[in-house]
Amino acid sequence: MKPLPKQNASSRHTSQKRNNRSLFARAFIKRVQNTAHQGGLWKSGTSFIIGVSGGADSLCLLDTLCFLAPKYNFSIHVVHINYGLRGKDSTADEALVRKQVKHYKRKLTVFRPMVKKGGNLEERLRELRYQYFEKVRKQKKADVIAIAHHQDDQAETLLLRLLRGAGPLGLSAMQLKNGSIVRPFLKTPKQEIIRYMKELDLPFREDASNTDPSFMRNRIRHTLLPLLESDFQPRIKEILAQTAEILTESPTTGKKMSEEMLSLKQKDGFLEFSRKEALALPKGSLALFLRELLSENFKQKMPGKRLVDELIKCLKSAKNKPQMVHFRGLKLEAKGDTVRLFCKKED
């Protein structure tokens, strides 16, 4: 019998770490791998940018991908954004991220933007965050950006959009993979993430703003979902997440309709289509087409019913002079049978 090959200190340490993990932690990792395989989220040699805030979700994602790195030959670079809006808490978040990144022997980029309060702060921070992640991804020539959205986020988002009056497209799910964004935890319940962190005794911080009732998402998370869970359906989060996925998989999308029923032309700085062809669509189909046209081509936040109704009113106008609608720095212009949607911001 041949003697077993000797292990160096590093490989022995990695082996011990794997063996010391609980059955739950190992099963957790396996489920994440299965999700990644189903969604085609990574392959051997994939390079990641991981957005890490200091909360349980993103630090769990960091640990998971670092654990899998030797198996898949991952390259990992961490990005932390310190908005500085929570004083000492923001400083403590950054300190914990620095400590954990150092523990995993990874590189870290910290961004401290100047942020003004007011307006739709949550949406502005989200846009800033994704823009910076993409900037670092390009700088580091990384393949993907890993985000720690989980199943509970999916359920909350569906309810949030439903309460705001979104249509079928707006109610569709966040995707496992969307461009350069991957979400390995999207089928994972939040409670499993918390259990994983506690079983491995991994540190994380709680953001006090996550319990602030002035945010609708927090009221959904802490009031509406627990009520639905206790009084109506114990599996409500899982069911809502599945419903969002079903809506995403629906073949009747605005993009499909525009390709089959409209002569959509891409020009320099604008899109052009026929008013007559657009108005030949059923109203619901036309609304769906306009929503997807905006969200896909101009990276706009999902347009609400009021805006879509205004655009349809513009298309239906019988006035002889050109009709225009200005919104979010964009412009829709209807002149005769020609409709142009400009993506260049107006001065």
C-alpha positions in Angstrom: 0.0 0.0 0.0 1.4 3.4 -1.0 1.8 5.9 1.9 -0.6 8.8 1.9 0.9 12.0 0.6 2.0 14.5 3.2 0.0 17.7 3.6 1.6 21.0 4.1 0.4 23.3 6.9 -1.9 25.3 4.7 -3.7 22.3 3.3 -4.0 20.7 6.7 -5.5 23.9 8.0 -8.0 24.1 5.1 -8.9 20.4 5.7 -9.5 21.0 9.4 -11.7 24.0 8.7 -13.8 21.9 6.3 -14.1 19.0 8.8 -14.9 21.3 11.7 -18.0 22.7 10.0 -21.4 21.4 11.3 -23.6 19.3 9.1 -25.9 22.3 8.7 -23.1 24.5 7.5 -21.9 21.9 5.0 -25.5 21.4 3.7 -25.9 25.2 3.5 -22.8 25.4 1.3 -24.0 22.5 -0.9 -27.4 24.2 -1.4 -25.7 27.4 -2.5 -23.5 25.4 -4.9 -26.7 23.8 -6.4 -28.3 27.2 -6.9 -25.1 28.4 -8.6 -25.1 25.4 -10.9 -28.7 25.9 -11.8 -28.2 29.6 -12.6 -24.8 29.3 -14.2 -23.4 31.8 -11.7 -19.8 30.8 -11.8 -17.2 28.3 -13.2 -13.7 27.4 -12.3 -11.5 30.5 -12.2 -14.3 33.0 -11.9 -13.2 36.4 -10.4 -15.6 38.1 -8.0 -16.3 41.6 -6.7 -18.2 41.1 -3.5 -20.2 43.9 -2.0 -19.9 43.6 1.8 -21.7 46.0 4.2 -20.9 44.4 7.5 -24.3 42.8 7.9 -25.0 39.1 8.3 -26.0 38.5 4.7 -22.9 39.9 2.9 -20.4 38.6 5.5 -22.0 35.2 5.1 -21.6 35.5 1.3 -17.9 36.4 1.8 -17.3 33.4 4.0 -19.1 31.1 1.6 -17.2 32.2 -1.5 -13.9 32.2 0.4 -14.6 28.7 1.6 -15.3 27.6 -2.0 -12.4 29.5 -3.5 -9.8 26.7 -3.3 -12.2 24.2 -5.0 -13.1 26.6 -7.9 -9.9 28.7 -8.0 -11.9 31.8 -7.3 -10.4 35.3 -7.3 -12.1 37.6 -4.8 -11.9 41.3 -4.2 -14.2 43.0 -1.6 -15.8 46.4 -1.9 -17.3 48.2 1.1 -19.2 51.5 0.8 -19.2 53.7 3.8 -21.9 56.4 3.3 -21.1 58.0 6.7 -24.8 58.5 7.4 -24.8 56.6 10.7 -21.8 58.2 12.5 -20.0 55.8 14.8 -22.0 52.9 13.5 -20.8 53.5 9.9 -17.2 53.5 11.2 -17.8 50.3 13.1 -19.2 48.6 10.0 -16.1 49.5 8.0 -13.8 48.3 10.9 -15.5 44.9 11.0 -15.3 44.5 7.2 -11.6 45.4 7.2 -11.0 42.9 10.0 -12.9 40.0 8.2 -11.3 40.8 4.8 -7.9 40.6 6.5 -8.9 37.3 8.1 -9.7 35.8 4.7 -6.5 37.3 3.2 -8.4 39.2 0.5 -8.0 42.7 -1.0 -10.4 45.5 -0.1 -11.6 48.7 -1.7 -13.5 51.2 0.5 -15.5 54.0 -1.0 -16.7 57.0 1.1 -19.0 59.0 -1.1 -20.4 62.4 -0.2 -24.1 61.8 0.3 -26.8 64.4 0.9 -29.9 63.4 2.8 -33.4 64.0 1.4 -35.4 62.8 -1.6 -35.5 59.1 -2.3 -32.4 58.4 -0.3 -32.7 54.6 -0.4 -33.0 54.6 -4.2 -30.1 57.1 -4.7 -27.8 55.0 -2.5 -28.8 51.8 -4.4 -27.9 53.4 -7.7 -24.6 54.8 -6.3 -23.7 51.4 -4.9 -24.2 49.5 -8.1 -22.4 52.1 -10.2 -19.4 51.8 -8.0 -19.4 48.0 -7.9 -19.4 48.0 -11.7 -16.6 50.6 -11.8 -14.4 48.4 -9.6 -15.3 45.3 -11.5 -14.1 46.9 -14.7 -10.9 48.3 -13.0 -10.1 44.8 -11.6 -11.3 43.1 -14.8 -13.5 40.8 -12.6 -16.1 38.6 -14.1 -19.1 39.2 -11.8 -20.4 41.2 -8.8 -21.8 39.0 -6.0 -24.7 40.5 -4.1 -26.2 38.9 -1.0 -29.9 39.2 -1.8 -31.8 36.3 -0.3 -35.3 34.7 -0.5 -36.8 37.1 2.1 -35.6 40.0 0.0 -37.3 38.5 -3.0 -40.6 38.2 -1.0 -40.4 41.7 0.4 -39.7 43.2 -3.0 -42.7 41.5 -4.5 -45.0 42.8 -1.8 -43.4 46.3 -1.9 -44.0 46.6 -5.7 -47.5 45.1 -5.4 -48.5 47.8 -2.8 -47.1 50.5 -5.0 -49.3 49.3 -7.9 -46.8 47.6 -10.2 -47.9 45.6 -13.2 -46.7 42.1 -14.3 -43.3 43.3 -15.3 -42.7 45.2 -12.1 -43.7 42.2 -10.0 -41.2 39.9 -11.7 -38.3 38.6 -9.6 -34.8 39.6 -9.0 -32.7 37.2 -11.1 -30.0 34.8 -10.0 -27.9 36.3 -12.8 -28.5 39.7 -14.4 -25.7 40.9 -16.6 -22.6 41.1 -14.3 -24.7 40.7 -11.1 -25.0 37.3 -9.5 -27.1 36.4 -6.4 -26.0 33.0 -4.9 -28.3 33.4 -1.9 -31.5 34.2 -3.8 -33.1 30.9 -3.0 -31.8 30.9 0.6 -34.1 32.0 3.6 -32.7 34.7 5.8 -33.1 32.5 8.9 -30.6 29.9 7.4 -28.1 32.7 6.8 -28.4 33.8 10.5 -28.1 30.2 11.7 -25.0 29.6 9.5 -23.3 32.7 11.0 -24.1 31.7 14.5 -23.0 28.1 14.2 -19.7 29.2 12.8 -19.4 32.0 15.4 -18.9 34.6 12.6 -19.3 38.3 13.6 -21.8 40.6 11.9 -23.5 43.9 12.7 -27.1 45.0 12.7 -28.1 48.1 10.9 -30.5 50.1 13.1 -32.2 51.6 10.0 -33.4 48.0 9.2 -36.0 48.4 11.9 -37.0 52.1 11.2 -40.8 52.0 10.5 -40.6 55.1 8.3 -39.3 52.8 5.5 -42.2 50.8 3.9 -39.9 47.8 3.4 -39.3 47.6 7.1 -43.0 47.7 7.8 -43.5 44.9 5.3 -40.6 42.9 6.9 -41.5 43.4 10.6 -45.3 43.8 10.5 -47.0 42.5 7.3 -45.0 39.4 6.6 -45.1 38.1 10.2 -48.9 38.6 10.1 -49.2 36.7 6.8 -46.9 34.0 8.2 -48.7 33.5 11.5 -52.4 34.0 10.4 -52.5 32.9 6.8 -49.6 30.9 5.3 -46.5 29.7 7.2 -44.6 29.4 3.9 -45.5 32.9 2.7 -42.0 34.0 2.0 -41.1 31.0 -0.1 -44.4 31.2 -2.0 -44.0 34.9 -2.8 -40.5 34.3 -4.0 -41.7 31.5 -6.2 -44.5 33.7 -7.6 -42.0 36.4 -8.5 -40.0 33.8 -10.4 -43.1 32.6 -12.3 -43.8 36.2 -13.3 -40.2 36.5 -14.6 -40.5 33.3 -16.6 -43.8 34.5 -18.3 -43.2 34.5 -22.1 -45.5 37.5 -22.7 -43.1 40.4 -22.1 -42.9 43.8 -23.6 -39.7 43.0 -25.3 -41.2 40.0 -27.0 -44.2 42.0 -28.2 -42.0 44.9 -29.4 -39.9 42.4 -31.5 -43.0 40.7 -33.0 -45.5 43.5 -33.4 -43.5 46.8 -33.6 -40.8 48.0 -35.9 -38.5 49.2 -33.2 -35.5 51.1 -34.5 -32.3 51.9 -32.6 -30.9 55.4 -33.6 -28.1 57.5 -32.3 -29.4 58.7 -28.9 -33.0 57.5 -29.2 -35.4 54.7 -30.1 -38.0 55.1 -32.8 -41.3 53.2 -33.4 -44.6 53.7 -35.1 -47.4 55.4 -33.2 -50.0 53.4 -35.3 -48.4 50.1 -34.5 -48.1 50.9 -30.8 -51.7 51.9 -30.5 -52.8 48.7 -32.3 -51.6 46.8 -29.2 -54.1 46.2 -26.4 -53.7 48.8 -23.7 -52.2 46.3 -21.2 -49.7 45.1 -23.8 -48.8 48.7 -24.7 -48.2 49.6 -21.0 -46.1 46.5 -20.6 -44.1 47.4 -23.7 -43.4 50.9 -22.5 -42.4 49.7 -19.0 -39.8 47.2 -20.4 -38.6 49.6 -23.0 -37.7 52.2 -20.3 -36.2 49.7 -17.8 -34.1 47.8 -20.3 -32.8 50.5 -22.6 -32.4 53.4 -20.3 -31.7 51.7 -17.0 -34.6 53.5 -15.3 -36.3 52.5 -12.1 -39.4 50.6 -13.0 -41.8 53.3 -14.2 -45.1 53.6 -12.3 -48.6 53.5 -13.6 -49.0 57.3 -13.6 -46.0 57.8 -15.9 -47.1 55.0 -18.3 -50.6 56.4 -18.5 -49.2 59.8 -19.4 -47.1 58.3 -22.1 -50.1 56.4 -23.6 -52.1 59.7 -23.4 -49.4 61.4 -25.4 -49.5 58.6 -28.0 -53.3 58.8 -28.3 -53.4 62.6 -28.6 -55.2 63.8 -31.8 -53.6 67.2 -31.8 -51.7 68.2 -34.9 -48.7 69.7 -33.1 -45.9 67.4 -31.8 -46.6 65.9 -28.3 -43.8 65.6 -25.8 -43.5 64.2 -22.3 -40.4 64.9 -20.2 -39.5 62.6 -17.3 -36.4 61.7 -15.3 -34.2 63.5 -17.7 -35.6 61.6 -20.7 -38.1 62.6 -23.4 -40.8 61.0 -25.4 -41.8 62.8 -28.6 -44.7 61.9 -30.9 -44.9 63.6 -34.2 -47.2 62.2 -36.9 -46.7 58.5 -36.9 -43.2 58.7 -35.6 -42.5 58.2 -31.8 -39.0 58.9 -30.5 -37.8 58.0 -27.0 -34.7 60.1 -26.3 -32.2 58.8 -23.7 -30.0 61.9 -23.8 -30.6 64.1 -20.8 -32.1 67.5 -21.4 -30.2 70.6 -20.3 
